[in-house]
Amino acid sequence: MLLVTAAVSSMLLFTATFESTKSVAVLANAITVAFVLCALIEVFAPISGAHFNPVVTMIMAFEKRIGAVKSVAFVLVQIVGGVTGMMLARLMFLDEVGSLLAISDTARSHTYIGEIIGTFVLILALLLLVKSKSSKISLTIGLLVGGQIMATSSTMFANPQVTIARMFTCCVVGIRPLDGAIFIAMQVIGALLAYAVYRFIFAKSTQTEEIQ
């Protein structure tokens, strides 16, 4: 909820209130998301593992770090949290946007490959950080996501719950449902590709451990 609130409200602040250009708004959004995501991971990692992303939960279920039933519950809560966060953001800027919910008509076609790349990088980085038991996961993931917002054609959604939430806003941060559904498919593909590469990288060490 808090992640989506930050992502949506930062764009609304710069485009609707400050009337800045989209390029300035994207830069502000990247900085905002990087800072907020870093803080949220640090706060919630000890409680839930900081699962804010259904594809992260899916991959962690594959790794048997979370059970199937719990993973489904996590995804449902993530989606509800995302939509709630979007509504909170719109509530803060109600004079500019006019309503709490609206189906987006913002087209984001021809940027689909960006979601595969962005999600691939995010999931592979997270898996490697968890594997190495890094103490800097929050900082690394925050910086990575903030950077990828400015380095991918799709501006780095890389998260199905964020994508769903952004289908319900008609402003510049939105995404029309058709493109949103394709974005989610691309995110799943990117996550699965990242997991395949991760498994390939550590296949030999896993086989050695099993022999021992």
C-alpha positions in Angstrom: 0.0 0.0 0.0 2.7 2.5 1.0 4.8 1.6 -2.0 2.0 2.3 -4.5 1.0 5.5 -2.6 4.5 6.8 -3.0 4.8 5.8 -6.6 1.5 7.3 -7.7 1.5 10.4 -5.5 4.9 11.5 -6.6 3.8 11.5 -10.2 0.6 13.3 -9.4 2.5 15.9 -7.3 4.8 16.8 -10.2 2.5 16.5 -13.1 -0.9 17.7 -11.7 0.2 20.1 -8.9 3.6 21.4 -10.1 2.7 21.0 -13.8 6.2 19.8 -14.5 7.2 17.9 -17.7 6.9 14.2 -17.7 10.7 13.9 -17.8 11.0 15.8 -14.5 8.2 13.8 -13.0 9.8 10.5 -13.9 13.1 11.6 -12.3 11.2 12.6 -9.1 9.3 9.3 -9.2 12.5 7.3 -9.5 14.0 9.1 -6.5 10.9 8.7 -4.4 10.4 5.0 -5.2 14.1 4.3 -4.5 14.0 6.0 -1.1 10.6 4.6 0.0 11.3 1.1 -1.2 14.6 1.0 0.6 12.9 2.1 3.9 9.9 -0.3 3.5 12.2 -3.3 2.9 14.2 -2.4 6.0 11.1 -2.0 8.1 9.1 -5.0 6.9 11.8 -7.6 6.1 11.9 -8.8 9.7 8.1 -9.2 9.8 7.1 -10.7 6.5 10.3 -10.8 4.4 9.1 -7.6 2.7 7.0 -9.3 0.0 5.5 -6.3 -1.9 5.5 -8.0 -5.2 3.6 -11.2 -6.4 6.4 -12.3 -8.7 8.8 -12.1 -5.8 6.4 -14.2 -3.7 6.1 -16.7 -6.6 9.8 -17.2 -6.9 10.3 -17.5 -3.1 7.6 -20.2 -3.2 9.6 -22.0 -5.9 12.6 -21.7 -3.5 10.4 -23.2 -0.7 11.0 -20.1 1.4 7.3 -19.6 1.7 4.4 -22.2 1.6 1.8 -22.3 -1.2 -1.1 -21.3 1.0 0.7 -18.4 2.6 2.0 -17.3 -0.8 -1.5 -17.0 -2.2 -2.6 -15.1 0.9 0.4 -12.7 0.4 -0.5 -12.1 -3.2 -4.2 -11.3 -2.4 -3.1 -8.9 0.4 -0.5 -7.3 -2.0 -3.2 -6.6 -4.6 -5.6 -5.1 -2.0 -2.8 -3.0 -0.6 -1.8 -1.8 -4.0 -5.3 -0.6 -5.0 -5.8 0.9 -1.5 -2.5 2.8 -1.9 -3.5 4.1 -5.3 -6.8 5.4 -3.8 -4.9 7.1 -1.0 -2.7 8.8 -3.5 -5.7 10.0 -5.5 -7.4 11.1 -2.3 -4.4 13.4 -1.5 -4.8 15.0 -5.0 -8.6 14.7 -5.3 -9.0 18.3 -6.6 -6.7 17.5 -9.5 -7.9 13.9 -10.3 -11.6 14.3 -9.5 -12.3 10.7 -8.2 -10.8 7.9 -6.2 -11.2 5.3 -8.9 -11.2 5.5 -12.7 -10.3 2.9 -15.4 -7.2 4.1 -17.1 -7.0 4.7 -20.9 -3.3 5.4 -20.9 -1.7 3.2 -23.6 1.7 1.7 -22.9 2.1 -0.5 -25.9 5.5 -1.2 -27.5 7.1 -1.0 -24.1 6.4 -4.6 -23.1 10.0 -5.8 -23.5 11.0 -3.3 -20.8 8.9 -5.2 -18.3 10.7 -8.5 -19.1 14.1 -6.8 -18.7 13.2 -4.9 -15.6 11.6 -7.9 -13.8 14.5 -10.1 -14.9 17.1 -7.8 -13.4 15.0 -7.3 -10.2 14.4 -11.0 -9.5 17.9 -12.2 -10.4 19.4 -9.5 -8.2 17.1 -10.4 -5.3 17.9 -14.1 -5.5 21.6 -13.5 -5.6 21.4 -11.1 -2.6 19.4 -13.6 -0.6 21.8 -16.4 -1.6 24.8 -14.4 -0.4 22.9 -13.3 2.8 23.7 -9.7 2.0 23.1 -7.1 4.7 22.4 -4.4 2.0 19.3 -5.9 0.3 17.1 -2.9 1.1 19.7 -0.4 -0.2 20.6 -2.4 -3.3 17.0 -3.2 -4.4 15.9 0.4 -3.7 18.7 1.8 -5.9 18.1 -0.8 -8.5 14.4 -0.1 -8.9 14.9 3.7 -8.8 17.6 3.4 -11.5 15.5 1.0 -13.7 12.6 3.4 -13.6 14.8 5.7 -15.6 16.4 3.0 -17.7 13.5 0.9 -19.1 11.0 1.8 -21.7 8.1 0.8 -19.4 9.5 2.9 -16.5 9.9 -0.3 -14.5 6.5 -1.5 -13.2 8.0 -5.0 -12.6 5.2 -5.8 -10.1 1.8 -7.2 -10.9 0.1 -5.6 -7.9 1.5 -2.2 -8.9 0.3 -2.8 -12.4 -3.2 -3.8 -11.3 -3.4 -0.7 -9.0 -2.4 1.6 -11.8 -5.1 0.3 -14.1 -7.5 2.1 -11.8 -6.3 5.6 -12.3 -6.9 7.7 -15.3 -4.0 10.1 -15.0 -0.5 9.9 -16.4 0.6 7.1 -14.0 -2.1 4.8 -15.2 -2.1 1.9 -17.6 -5.1 0.7 -19.6 -6.2 -2.9 -18.6 -5.2 -4.5 -22.0 -1.6 -3.2 -21.6 -1.7 -4.0 -17.9 -2.6 -7.7 -18.6 0.3 -7.9 -21.0 2.6 -6.2 -18.6 1.8 -8.8 -16.0 2.5 -11.6 -18.4 5.8 -10.0 -19.3 6.6 -9.7 -15.6 6.0 -13.4 -15.0 8.1 -14.3 -18.0 11.0 -12.0 -16.7 10.8 -13.6 -13.3 10.8 -17.1 -14.6 13.8 -16.3 -16.9 15.6 -14.9 -13.9 14.9 -18.0 -11.9 16.1 -20.2 -14.7 19.4 -18.3 -14.9 19.8 -18.4 -11.1 19.2 -22.2 -11.1 21.7 -22.6 -13.9 24.3 -20.6 -12.2 24.1 -22.7 -9.0 23.3 -26.0 -10.6 26.8 -27.4 -10.3 27.2 -26.4 -6.6 23.7 -27.9 -5.8 24.7 -31.2 -7.4 28.0 -31.2 -5.4 26.1 -30.6 -2.2 23.7 -33.4 -3.0 26.6 -35.8 -3.6 28.3 -34.8 -0.4 
